[in-house]
């Protein structure tokens, strides 16, 4: 039987079925990054079709961001046996995972990444929970038992993977002086603590790779507003994380006040991780960004699991240490379909606890967006949104409006008892909807396919999508437009396209009363 797989995005391969009793070789603790040569997986028994259009991906930037396809499953795999994918070219990543397709529920019995005859080891990670709290969480796909299986808490956007650890990765480059606003030309020195590392960088467009971008050979002269994207590479190691470093020279030196933010949510909150600070710095602002995120987690799970996940995860202690915090954000999410009462209760708990040490903090609920097929409960006016008398969405923009209605109901309920400033709403989804309408009308030169441009998968965003959402957050936090101020970073948007993104972000925030701009709003001059 032959099935279609695209491996490394460059070649077409058939299935190679191997003995399910083949031993799993342990391998030693890595001092280099193992090169992935092949991948093995065993479908959940009776549900192999749920792996169709699933993919294996890798990243060097984090467990939730910037994953690239290693191999994609194009046909239903055979039932009841191991399948092996041989890659046309070995690849190295610190983070590797299996991403289940829409309606796949994460279903897979086992996944294995191999380097030659050695099975690759690492720390397991994945989306949180299991269907009906059955206990069939992501760890079941890595327990070596084909009779157990991962059955996620939600039908979409489930994944399971391995973090190979910092020892396999080139260290992140360090820049001096650090990114920011300066009155005169700067000579930027870039270093990497990994021995014999090659440093590559780009200016104002895209990100470097092992084979592209300028090779760093000495201090980089920055005479005008510039965004450096820097990556370090070392032999037999995964690439470093990408460092995005905006420099603003001359007019528009940074504000003396640093704004401190704290963001709570799942991987959609991580949409702005690495982007919001870069947008703010490129616009001459100083922002101190903190987060507590767990992939796939609803707000109640986050409240009940401090000390897990990513960022400043011991939130009670963080609220004390980081005080005063200027803005705090939580993230209701349709995939969790929590009741309005539940979401208001747990978001409200975070807000009140933060206020204990930061009484002037501004609380925000962050509205995201439905997937391209908008087949979630809120889009249909069902589930937790059933009591809001919403019509089932017939367009993607209508689905966004239903998500907003749910979030507004949560904010209204919190505000009945919350003792701080009225809770505001970050209109991320509405900005996406406005951009889609503009693209559909042909008003964004060179961009026609909204979903291809903005979505990396069924819910997560491309760099261009992340840039737009970071701009929306910027407008909410600072009460002003970023048009003509923020750089396009690594989006590869033209100047005209970037200004359209900036204008749409500002107009969405300005025109949405629950964003609270009012008299403090400032349009570009």
N, C-alpha and C positions, 0 to 999 in steps of 0.2 A: 504494500500500500504506500502510495506517495502522497505527501501533503506539503503545502507550501509554507515555507518559513523565509522571512527576510532576516538575515543575520548581518549585524553591523551596518545595515542599510545599503549593502553593496553587492550582495549575491543571493541567489536563490538556491535553497537546499531542500532535500527531501528528508523524511523521517528516517532515523536509524534506531531501530528497536534493540535494546540491550537487555541482558538478563537481569530481572528484578532482584535476584539474589546476589548481585555483584557486591563485593565488600566495599564499605566506605572507608577510604584511607584517611587517617587522622591528620597527617601533616604536622609540621612543627610550628611553634609560634613564629610568625613571619618577621624577618628583619628587612625584607624587601616586600614590594607589593606583588602578590601572585598575579600572573597574567591569565585571564580567563580564556581557556581554549575550548571548553564545551560546557553545556548546561544540561542537566537531567531533570525530568519532572515526572510525577505520577499523578494523574487526575483523581479527583474524588470519585470513588466507585459509583457508577451509574450516572455521573454528571460531567462527563468529559466535554460535552458541548458547551459547558459554561466557561471553558478556557479559550474558545474561539475568539480571536481578536485580542486576546491578552498579549502582554509584551514583557520582556525582560529589559531592564534599564539600569544605567549607572550614572553616578554623579560624584563630583569631588567637592561640592559646595554645601552639602548638608543632607539630612535624611528626608527633607520635604521639598527641596528646590533643585531646579536646573538638571533634571534627569534626561539622559539621552538614550534613545533606543539601541539596544544591543541585538535583540532578535524579536520578531513578532510572529505570533501563531496565526496563520492565514486559513487553516482548515482544522476541523475538529480532530483532535488527537485520538488514537485508538484507546479503547477502554481496557482497564485491567492490566496495564503493563507500563514499564518505564519507556519514555521517549527521550532521545538524546539529540541535541542540536550542536553540531560542530561549527564553530565560527570560522569564517574565511580569514580573519585576522585576529590574533589575540588582542585583548584590550585590558587595561588596568584602570580600576576605579576604587576609591575607598568605600563607597556606598553602592550596593547592588540590590536589586529587588525585582520581584514579580508583581506586575500591576494587572489586576483582574479587569476584564472588560465590563461595560455596562450590563447590569443584571447578572453579573457573574458571582456575586456574594463572596468574592475572594476564594471560591472553591478550588482547592488543590490539596492533594494528600501529602505530597512531598516536593520540595525543590532542592536542587543541589547545584552549586557552581564549582567547576573543576579547573585546575591548572595542571595540565599533563595528567599524571596518575595520582595527584594529590587533591583531595577534597578541601575546598577552601572553607576556613572557619572564621567566625566573627561573632559579634554581639547581635542578637536578634532584635529586630524592630518591626513594627507594622501598625496598621490601624487598630484602634482600641475596641475591645469587646467582642461579643459573639451573638449570633442570632438567638433570641429568646433566652439570653444568659445561659446558654447550654454548656459553656466552657470550651467550645471549639474555637479558641482564639488563634491568632497567627502563629503562636509557638507550635501548634500541632503540625504545621507544614515543615517544621524543621526538627522533628523529634525522631526521625529515622524509622517511623512506623507507617506503612502505607495503609493501615486500617484506620488511622485517625486522619482528620482533615480540618482545614481552616474553613469556617463558615461564619463570615463577617456579620456585624451588627446591622449593616445596610447593604442594599443590593449593588450600589455603585461605589466606585472610587476606593476599593479595598486593595491593600497591598501588604506584602511581607518581604522582608529582606535582611541583609547582613551589613553591619558596620564593621569593616576590617580593622578599624582603630587608627589613631594618629601615627603609629609607628610606620605604617605603610605609605604615608603621604608626605610629600615635600612640604616644608614649613611655609606658612603664609608670608609673602613679602612684607617688609616694613619700609615706610616712606618717611623721609625727613627733609624739610619740615612736614608735619602731617597735613592732610587735606584741610582746606579752609579758605578764608578770605584774607588777602594780604595786599598792602598798599603798593608794592613794587614787584618787579620780576623776581622769581624764585628759582634757585638751583636745587632740584629735587634729587636726593640720593636714595637709591633703592637697594636694600640688602635682603639676604635670605640666610637663615641660620643653618640650612641644610648644606653640607659640604658639596662643592662642585656643581651647585645648581645653576641652571641657565634661566635667566629672567627675561621674559618677553613682555612687551606692553604695546597698547594701541592708544591713539589720541583721538578722542571725540567720536569714535565709531567702532562698534563691534567689540569682540574680545579676542585676545590672542589664542593661539594653539601651539602645539609643539613645532609646527612648521610655518606659522604665520605670525605677523607682528614684528615690531622692531626688537632686536636683541639689545638688552641693556649693556652698555660698555662704559658708562660713566654718567655723571650727573645730567639730568634732563632739565633743560632750560625752559621755564614756563613764563612766557611774556604776556599772555592774555588768558582769558577764561578758557580752561582746558579740563577735560575729564580723562584721566589716565585709567585704563583697565590693565591690571598687572597680574600675571600668573608666573609661577616658578616651576621648573621641571628638573628632575634629577633622574639619572639612569636607574631603572628597575624600581622606581617608586611611582605612585599615583601623582598626578599634578596637584599643585597647591590649590586652595580655594582662590577664586577670583577676587581680587581686591579692587573695588571701584573707588577712585580717588579724585573728587572734583576740586579744582583750584579756581578761585575767583581773584583776579588781579585788578588793582586800581579801584575804580568806583565801586560802591556797594560793599564796603567792608562789613564783616559779620556783626550782627547785633551783639551788644554786650551781654544780654540776657540769654542764658541757655534754657531752652524749654525741655522739660523731662516728661517722657511719656512711658506708659506701661500698658502692654497689649496682651489680652488673654483670649485664647481660642485654639483652633486646630490649624491644619496646614493652610487654610485660607487666610488666617491671620498672618501666617508666614509669607503671604503674598508681598507684604511690604518690608519684610526683614531684608536688610541690605539695600533697599531702594529708597525708603523714606528719608533716611539720614543723608543719602547721596543727593536726593532731590533738594533737601533743605540746604545742604552745604553749597551746592551749585548755585542756589539762589541767595547766598550770603547769610544764611541763618545757621544758628548753632542748636542742634537737637541731640538730646541724650536719650537713646532708645533702649527700652527694656521690654522683655516679653516672658510669658509663661505659656508654652504651647505643648499640646500632646496630639499627634496625628489622629484624626477621626474622633476626637473626644468632644462630647457636649459640655455645656457649662457646669452642670451638676457633677459630672465626672471630674472635671478640673478642680472644683471646690473640694471634693472628697479625696483627691490624690495629690496633695502637696509633696514637693520633693521628687517628683517624677517628671518625665518629659524634658523639655528644653528651656534654656534661659534661666531667669531668676525664679525658679519653680517653687521655692519656699516663700510663697507670696506674703504671708503674714510678716515674716522677718524682713522681706524686701520692702514692704510698705513702710516699715520703721526706718530701715537703713537708707532708703532712697529719698525719704521725705525732705523737702516738699515735692510731691509729684504734681505736675500741672494738668495732665490729662490721663484718664484711664479708659480703656476700651474693652468691651466684651463682644462676643460674636455669636449671636443666635444663628442656627444653621438648619436649613430645611431637611437635610439628610437625617438629622436626629429626630425631627418632628416632636420636640418636647412641647408640652402644653404651655400656653401663655403664662399660667400661674407658676409653673415650674421654672421657666426661663426668667421671669420677673423676680422670683424668689432668689435664685442663685446669682444672677447678675447683680441684684440689689445687695446681696451679702458682700460681694466683692467691693462694690462702691462704698458701702458703709464702713467696711474694715479699712479701706484706703483713707477715708475721711478722718479716721481716728488720729492720724498723724499728718494729714494734708487736708485741712478743713476747707480750703478753697479749690480743691481739685474739681475739674470739669469731667463729668462722666459721659461716655458715649456708647451707643449701640451701633455696631458696624453692619450695615446691610450689604450682603454679597449679591449673588446672581444665581439663577438656575443653570443647569447644564444646557447644551444646545438643543436637546430634545424636550426640555422643560416638563419632565414626567414625574416630578416630585409632588408630594401631597399639597403643599402650599400653592403651587402653580395651578392645581386643579380646584383650589378652594376647599380642600378636604383635610382630614387629619386634625392637627392642632389649629388650623385656620377655619375649620368648619363653622364655627360660631360667628364668623365675621361677615356672613352674607356676601361672599365673593363669588363672582362668576368664574367658571373654568376658563383658563387662559386659552385663547386661540392664536396668539402670537407670542414671541419671546418677550417683547416689551410688556405685554399684559401680564406675563408670568412674573416679571420683575416687580410690577406694581402690586401683585398679590404678596410678594415677599416683603415689600415695604409696609403693606397694611398690617401684616403680622407683627413686624418690628415696632410699628407705632403703637399697637395694642400693648406690647410688652412695656414700652416706655411710659405709656399712660398709667399702667398698673404700678410700676415702680414709683412714679412721681406722686402717687397718692400718699405714700408713707415716707419717701426718701427725704432726708433732712438737709441734703446738700442742694447745690444749684440744679435746676431742672435738667433732666437727662436729655442730651441731644442725640442726633442720629447722623452717622456718616453715610451719605448716599452713594456708596460704591456701585451698587447695581444700577441705579438710575443713570449714573454717568456712562456706564457700559451701554445702556439702552439708548441714550442720546447719541452716542457714537455710532451704534448700529444703524440708527435712523439716518444719520448723516452719510454713512457709507452706502446705504441702500439708495440714497438720492444722488449719489455720485459727487458728494461734496468734499470727499477726502481724496485728493489726487494720488493715484497709484495704489489705492487700497479699495478693493471691491468685496472680498470674501471675509466678512466680519469674523466668523467662527474660525477660519483658517489663520487669520491674523492674530486673534486674541486668545484662543484656547490651545493649551498644550495637550490636553486630554479631555475627559468628560466633565471636568469642573475646574481644574487648575489652569493658570494663565501663562502665556508666553511672556518674554521680557516686555513686549509692548503693552500687554494687558497689565502687568505688574506696575509698569511706569504710570499708566493712567490711574490706577488705584492709589499709588503713592501720591500723585498730584492731588487727588481728591482729599486724602488725609492732610496734606500740606495746607490746602485751602481752608479746611475746617479748623486746623490748629492755629493758623496765623491770621485767618480772617481776611486774606488777600489773595489775588491771583498770582500764579507763578509765570504768567505769560511774559516772555521776553526776559525772564530772570533765570529759570531753571534750565539746565543743560538737558540734552536728549539722552545722555548717559550712553549705555551700550545697546540702545534699541535699534540703531541704524535707521531711525526716522530722519527724513529730510527736515530742514529748518521749517519749511511750511507745514509739514505733517506734525512736527512737534508742537508748533504754535496752535494748531487745531486741537490737539490733545489737551494742551494747557487751557485753551479757551473753553473747551467743553467741560473740563473739570471745574473751572471757576463758575461758569454759568449754571451748572447743575447745583453746586453748593449755594451760590448766591440766591437762586430762585426757589430753593427748598426751605420752607420756613423752619422745619425741625432741625436744620443744621445751625440755626441760631446766629446767622451772620448779622442781620439787621444793620444797624448804623455803623458797626465796626468794619463792615466790608469795604475793601478797597479794590477798585478795578485798576488795570494797568494804566500807567500814564504815558 
